[in-house]
Amino acid sequence: MIDQLLEYDTQLFLYLNNLGSNPWDGLWLAITEKLTFIPLYALLLFLLYKKFGAKSLLVFVVVVALMITFTDQITNVFKRGFMRPRPCGEADLIDHMRFIAVRCGKYGFFSGHSSNSMAAAVFAGLMLKPFYKNLIFILLVWSVIVAYSRIYVGVHYPLDILCGLTFGALAGFMFFKIATYALKRFVKS
């Protein structure tokens, strides 16, 4: 059953990956680059500062740093534990796929880009929901686009992405609860 699931995953990867075309490669390489969204993160921190104040911003910075560290480290534990090669590292696939990423990496289950972007989207979306009701939906779409970019450039299977998004959503919600508690505990209203 697992083998059949992985076969479906490979077929879906090949389909989605081969939807790409050269004119769009630059856009998807920019989307998949970690530094591209620093202005978005800065904007989200600014909105948190604007709505919650300077003392709260310190709580947010600490909680977000812990959240990204947590999701990154758990992702690495899974990658080393499952040792599932990335599609770009599979000799059987490389001739049937588009690989445009700068590097391949060794293991891919599950996607760190997916988990980190979803954690950030859920965390910021929930924190800012009382002030910007639709922001969470925009951030969730952004996270899914970042996740898809990993398939487009050839470094992750769809299951890597789906599991990364799921883990990221859970981590984002957990750290939202931690931040909410920390604000009540340490920041006077």
DAHUCOR-V313236 format. One record per backbone hydrogen bond with DSSP energy under -0.5 kcal/mol. NH is the residue of the N-H (numbers start at 1). CO is the residue of the C=O. E is the energy in kcal/mol with one decimal. If there is no record, write none. Layout:
# DAHUCOR-V313236
nh=NH co=CO e=E
nh=NH co=CO e=E
This chain:
# DAHUCOR-V313236
nh=5 co=1 e=-2.3
nh=6 co=2 e=-2.6
nh=7 co=3 e=-2.0
nh=8 co=4 e=-2.4
nh=9 co=5 e=-2.4
nh=10 co=6 e=-2.3
nh=11 co=7 e=-2.5
nh=12 co=8 e=-2.7
nh=13 co=9 e=-2.5
nh=14 co=10 e=-2.7
nh=15 co=11 e=-2.2
nh=16 co=12 e=-2.8
nh=17 co=13 e=-3.4
nh=18 co=14 e=-2.0
nh=19 co=16 e=-1.1
nh=20 co=17 e=-1.3
nh=24 co=21 e=-1.7
nh=25 co=21 e=-0.8
nh=25 co=22 e=-1.1
nh=26 co=22 e=-0.5
nh=28 co=24 e=-2.0
nh=29 co=25 e=-2.5
nh=30 co=26 e=-2.0
nh=31 co=27 e=-2.4
nh=32 co=28 e=-2.0
nh=33 co=29 e=-0.8
nh=33 co=30 e=-0.5
nh=36 co=33 e=-1.1
nh=37 co=34 e=-0.7
nh=38 co=35 e=-1.5
nh=41 co=37 e=-2.3
nh=42 co=38 e=-2.7
nh=43 co=39 e=-2.4
nh=44 co=40 e=-2.5
nh=45 co=41 e=-2.4
nh=46 co=42 e=-2.4
nh=47 co=43 e=-2.6
nh=48 co=44 e=-2.3
nh=49 co=45 e=-2.6
nh=50 co=46 e=-3.0
nh=51 co=47 e=-2.1
nh=52 co=48 e=-2.5
nh=53 co=49 e=-2.6
nh=57 co=53 e=-1.6
nh=58 co=54 e=-1.3
nh=59 co=55 e=-1.2
nh=60 co=56 e=-2.5
nh=61 co=57 e=-2.8
nh=62 co=58 e=-2.2
nh=63 co=59 e=-2.8
nh=64 co=60 e=-3.1
nh=65 co=61 e=-2.3
nh=66 co=62 e=-2.4
nh=67 co=63 e=-2.6
nh=68 co=64 e=-2.8
nh=69 co=65 e=-2.2
nh=70 co=66 e=-2.8
nh=71 co=67 e=-2.9
nh=72 co=68 e=-2.5
nh=73 co=69 e=-2.7
nh=74 co=70 e=-2.6
nh=75 co=71 e=-2.3
nh=76 co=72 e=-2.2
nh=77 co=73 e=-2.1
nh=78 co=74 e=-2.4
nh=79 co=75 e=-2.6
nh=80 co=76 e=-2.6
nh=81 co=77 e=-2.1
nh=82 co=78 e=-3.2
nh=83 co=79 e=-2.0
nh=85 co=83 e=-0.6
nh=86 co=106 e=-1.3
nh=88 co=154 e=-0.7
nh=89 co=86 e=-1.5
nh=90 co=87 e=-1.6
nh=91 co=89 e=-0.7
nh=93 co=90 e=-1.1
nh=94 co=90 e=-1.8
nh=96 co=93 e=-2.8
nh=97 co=93 e=-0.6
nh=97 co=94 e=-0.6
nh=99 co=97 e=-0.6
nh=100 co=98 e=-0.6
nh=100 co=153 e=-1.5
nh=101 co=153 e=-1.4
nh=108 co=84 e=-2.7
nh=109 co=84 e=-0.5
nh=110 co=108 e=-0.8
nh=111 co=160 e=-1.7
nh=115 co=111 e=-2.2
nh=116 co=112 e=-2.8
nh=117 co=113 e=-2.4
nh=118 co=114 e=-2.2
nh=119 co=115 e=-2.3
nh=120 co=116 e=-2.4
nh=121 co=117 e=-2.3
nh=122 co=118 e=-2.9
nh=123 co=119 e=-2.6
nh=124 co=120 e=-2.6
nh=125 co=121 e=-2.4
nh=126 co=122 e=-2.5
nh=127 co=123 e=-2.4
nh=128 co=124 e=-2.4
nh=129 co=125 e=-0.7
nh=131 co=128 e=-1.5
nh=132 co=128 e=-3.0
nh=135 co=132 e=-1.3
nh=136 co=132 e=-0.5
nh=137 co=134 e=-0.6
nh=138 co=134 e=-1.6
nh=139 co=135 e=-2.7
nh=140 co=136 e=-2.3
nh=141 co=137 e=-2.2
nh=142 co=138 e=-2.4
nh=143 co=139 e=-2.4
nh=144 co=140 e=-2.1
nh=145 co=141 e=-2.2
nh=146 co=142 e=-2.5
nh=147 co=143 e=-2.5
nh=148 co=144 e=-2.8
nh=149 co=145 e=-1.9
nh=150 co=146 e=-0.7
nh=150 co=147 e=-1.2
nh=151 co=147 e=-0.7
nh=151 co=148 e=-1.0
nh=152 co=148 e=-2.6
nh=153 co=149 e=-2.4
nh=154 co=151 e=-0.9
nh=155 co=150 e=-2.1
nh=156 co=150 e=-1.2
nh=158 co=9 e=-0.5
nh=161 co=157 e=-1.7
nh=162 co=158 e=-3.1
nh=163 co=159 e=-2.5
nh=164 co=160 e=-1.8
nh=165 co=161 e=-3.0
nh=166 co=162 e=-2.3
nh=167 co=163 e=-2.7
nh=168 co=164 e=-2.6
nh=169 co=165 e=-2.3
nh=170 co=166 e=-2.1
nh=171 co=167 e=-2.8
nh=172 co=168 e=-3.0
nh=173 co=169 e=-2.2
nh=174 co=170 e=-2.5
nh=175 co=171 e=-2.7
nh=176 co=172 e=-1.7
nh=177 co=173 e=-2.1
nh=178 co=174 e=-2.1
nh=179 co=175 e=-2.6
nh=180 co=176 e=-2.5
nh=181 co=177 e=-2.3
nh=182 co=178 e=-2.8
nh=183 co=179 e=-2.6
nh=184 co=180 e=-1.8
nh=185 co=181 e=-2.5
nh=186 co=182 e=-3.0
nh=187 co=182 e=-0.5
nh=187 co=183 e=-1.7
nh=188 co=186 e=-0.6
